[in-house]
């Protein structure tokens, strides 16, 4: 019985964990095997976009000074 209760509590706590962060779209020009930029029929540069999550960087304590 204790194992089941522990499992239920762990599952409830796991759902409340949230890392946070902001979604950001990053795009770069698409290139072919030769390294040339790929263009569509109209002459516009084709881009490959990805959505990434950016987290806030936390500042740590000052390092220990050396002697």
PyMOL commands that place a pseudoatom at each C-alpha (Angstrom):
pseudoatom trace, name=CA, resn=UNK, resi=1, chain=A, elem=C, hetatm=0, pos=[0.000, 0.000, 0.000]
pseudoatom trace, name=CA, resn=UNK, resi=2, chain=A, elem=C, hetatm=0, pos=[2.845, 2.398, 0.823]
pseudoatom trace, name=CA, resn=UNK, resi=3, chain=A, elem=C, hetatm=0, pos=[4.429, 1.804, -2.589]
pseudoatom trace, name=CA, resn=UNK, resi=4, chain=A, elem=C, hetatm=0, pos=[1.194, 2.708, -4.375]
pseudoatom trace, name=CA, resn=UNK, resi=5, chain=A, elem=C, hetatm=0, pos=[0.743, 5.847, -2.293]
pseudoatom trace, name=CA, resn=UNK, resi=6, chain=A, elem=C, hetatm=0, pos=[4.361, 6.867, -2.943]
pseudoatom trace, name=CA, resn=UNK, resi=7, chain=A, elem=C, hetatm=0, pos=[3.896, 6.322, -6.675]
pseudoatom trace, name=CA, resn=UNK, resi=8, chain=A, elem=C, hetatm=0, pos=[0.747, 8.477, -6.757]
pseudoatom trace, name=CA, resn=UNK, resi=9, chain=A, elem=C, hetatm=0, pos=[2.451, 11.297, -4.845]
pseudoatom trace, name=CA, resn=UNK, resi=10, chain=A, elem=C, hetatm=0, pos=[5.475, 11.189, -7.179]
pseudoatom trace, name=CA, resn=UNK, resi=11, chain=A, elem=C, hetatm=0, pos=[3.242, 11.381, -10.252]
pseudoatom trace, name=CA, resn=UNK, resi=12, chain=A, elem=C, hetatm=0, pos=[1.375, 14.383, -8.844]
pseudoatom trace, name=CA, resn=UNK, resi=13, chain=A, elem=C, hetatm=0, pos=[4.612, 16.205, -8.027]
pseudoatom trace, name=CA, resn=UNK, resi=14, chain=A, elem=C, hetatm=0, pos=[6.111, 15.418, -11.440]
pseudoatom trace, name=CA, resn=UNK, resi=15, chain=A, elem=C, hetatm=0, pos=[3.223, 17.159, -13.186]
pseudoatom trace, name=CA, resn=UNK, resi=16, chain=A, elem=C, hetatm=0, pos=[3.762, 20.375, -11.232]
pseudoatom trace, name=CA, resn=UNK, resi=17, chain=A, elem=C, hetatm=0, pos=[7.416, 20.701, -12.292]
pseudoatom trace, name=CA, resn=UNK, resi=18, chain=A, elem=C, hetatm=0, pos=[7.824, 23.529, -14.809]
pseudoatom trace, name=CA, resn=UNK, resi=19, chain=A, elem=C, hetatm=0, pos=[11.108, 24.698, -16.291]
pseudoatom trace, name=CA, resn=UNK, resi=20, chain=A, elem=C, hetatm=0, pos=[9.823, 27.947, -17.766]
pseudoatom trace, name=CA, resn=UNK, resi=21, chain=A, elem=C, hetatm=0, pos=[11.491, 29.772, -20.614]
pseudoatom trace, name=CA, resn=UNK, resi=22, chain=A, elem=C, hetatm=0, pos=[10.489, 31.726, -23.684]
pseudoatom trace, name=CA, resn=UNK, resi=23, chain=A, elem=C, hetatm=0, pos=[9.947, 30.236, -27.130]
pseudoatom trace, name=CA, resn=UNK, resi=24, chain=A, elem=C, hetatm=0, pos=[12.063, 31.899, -29.810]
pseudoatom trace, name=CA, resn=UNK, resi=25, chain=A, elem=C, hetatm=0, pos=[12.070, 31.309, -33.582]
pseudoatom trace, name=CA, resn=UNK, resi=26, chain=A, elem=C, hetatm=0, pos=[15.545, 31.078, -35.122]
pseudoatom trace, name=CA, resn=UNK, resi=27, chain=A, elem=C, hetatm=0, pos=[15.907, 31.147, -38.921]
pseudoatom trace, name=CA, resn=UNK, resi=28, chain=A, elem=C, hetatm=0, pos=[18.953, 30.665, -41.137]
pseudoatom trace, name=CA, resn=UNK, resi=29, chain=A, elem=C, hetatm=0, pos=[19.444, 30.534, -44.902]
pseudoatom trace, name=CA, resn=UNK, resi=30, chain=A, elem=C, hetatm=0, pos=[19.194, 27.119, -46.541]
pseudoatom trace, name=CA, resn=UNK, resi=31, chain=A, elem=C, hetatm=0, pos=[22.313, 26.015, -48.423]
pseudoatom trace, name=CA, resn=UNK, resi=32, chain=A, elem=C, hetatm=0, pos=[22.967, 23.190, -50.875]
pseudoatom trace, name=CA, resn=UNK, resi=33, chain=A, elem=C, hetatm=0, pos=[25.837, 20.680, -50.714]
pseudoatom trace, name=CA, resn=UNK, resi=34, chain=A, elem=C, hetatm=0, pos=[28.192, 23.098, -52.463]
pseudoatom trace, name=CA, resn=UNK, resi=35, chain=A, elem=C, hetatm=0, pos=[27.508, 25.799, -49.845]
pseudoatom trace, name=CA, resn=UNK, resi=36, chain=A, elem=C, hetatm=0, pos=[25.480, 28.061, -52.146]
pseudoatom trace, name=CA, resn=UNK, resi=37, chain=A, elem=C, hetatm=0, pos=[22.320, 29.775, -50.890]
pseudoatom trace, name=CA, resn=UNK, resi=38, chain=A, elem=C, hetatm=0, pos=[19.096, 28.165, -52.179]
pseudoatom trace, name=CA, resn=UNK, resi=39, chain=A, elem=C, hetatm=0, pos=[16.530, 30.491, -53.809]
pseudoatom trace, name=CA, resn=UNK, resi=40, chain=A, elem=C, hetatm=0, pos=[12.916, 29.821, -54.798]
pseudoatom trace, name=CA, resn=UNK, resi=41, chain=A, elem=C, hetatm=0, pos=[11.295, 30.573, -58.181]
pseudoatom trace, name=CA, resn=UNK, resi=42, chain=A, elem=C, hetatm=0, pos=[10.747, 34.251, -57.304]
pseudoatom trace, name=CA, resn=UNK, resi=43, chain=A, elem=C, hetatm=0, pos=[14.400, 34.709, -56.324]
pseudoatom trace, name=CA, resn=UNK, resi=44, chain=A, elem=C, hetatm=0, pos=[13.818, 34.926, -52.581]
pseudoatom trace, name=CA, resn=UNK, resi=45, chain=A, elem=C, hetatm=0, pos=[16.234, 33.167, -50.243]
pseudoatom trace, name=CA, resn=UNK, resi=46, chain=A, elem=C, hetatm=0, pos=[14.763, 29.994, -48.689]
pseudoatom trace, name=CA, resn=UNK, resi=47, chain=A, elem=C, hetatm=0, pos=[15.097, 29.890, -44.901]
pseudoatom trace, name=CA, resn=UNK, resi=48, chain=A, elem=C, hetatm=0, pos=[14.972, 27.014, -42.426]
pseudoatom trace, name=CA, resn=UNK, resi=49, chain=A, elem=C, hetatm=0, pos=[13.297, 27.998, -39.144]
pseudoatom trace, name=CA, resn=UNK, resi=50, chain=A, elem=C, hetatm=0, pos=[13.275, 26.207, -35.781]
pseudoatom trace, name=CA, resn=UNK, resi=51, chain=A, elem=C, hetatm=0, pos=[11.526, 27.007, -32.511]
pseudoatom trace, name=CA, resn=UNK, resi=52, chain=A, elem=C, hetatm=0, pos=[13.804, 26.819, -29.470]
pseudoatom trace, name=CA, resn=UNK, resi=53, chain=A, elem=C, hetatm=0, pos=[13.199, 27.480, -25.799]
pseudoatom trace, name=CA, resn=UNK, resi=54, chain=A, elem=C, hetatm=0, pos=[15.460, 30.098, -24.193]
pseudoatom trace, name=CA, resn=UNK, resi=55, chain=A, elem=C, hetatm=0, pos=[15.900, 29.984, -20.422]
pseudoatom trace, name=CA, resn=UNK, resi=56, chain=A, elem=C, hetatm=0, pos=[16.950, 32.843, -18.181]
pseudoatom trace, name=CA, resn=UNK, resi=57, chain=A, elem=C, hetatm=0, pos=[20.583, 32.504, -17.131]
pseudoatom trace, name=CA, resn=UNK, resi=58, chain=A, elem=C, hetatm=0, pos=[20.996, 32.614, -13.379]
pseudoatom trace, name=CA, resn=UNK, resi=59, chain=A, elem=C, hetatm=0, pos=[23.955, 34.348, -11.781]
pseudoatom trace, name=CA, resn=UNK, resi=60, chain=A, elem=C, hetatm=0, pos=[25.922, 32.278, -9.297]
pseudoatom trace, name=CA, resn=UNK, resi=61, chain=A, elem=C, hetatm=0, pos=[27.932, 33.277, -6.269]
pseudoatom trace, name=CA, resn=UNK, resi=62, chain=A, elem=C, hetatm=0, pos=[31.336, 34.900, -6.648]
pseudoatom trace, name=CA, resn=UNK, resi=63, chain=A, elem=C, hetatm=0, pos=[34.185, 32.396, -7.066]
pseudoatom trace, name=CA, resn=UNK, resi=64, chain=A, elem=C, hetatm=0, pos=[36.528, 31.751, -4.170]
pseudoatom trace, name=CA, resn=UNK, resi=65, chain=A, elem=C, hetatm=0, pos=[39.537, 34.095, -4.437]
pseudoatom trace, name=CA, resn=UNK, resi=66, chain=A, elem=C, hetatm=0, pos=[42.910, 32.435, -4.937]
pseudoatom trace, name=CA, resn=UNK, resi=67, chain=A, elem=C, hetatm=0, pos=[45.732, 33.063, -2.451]
for i in range(1, 67): cmd.bond("trace and resi %d" % i, "trace and resi %d" % (i + 1))
show_as sticks, trace
zoom trace
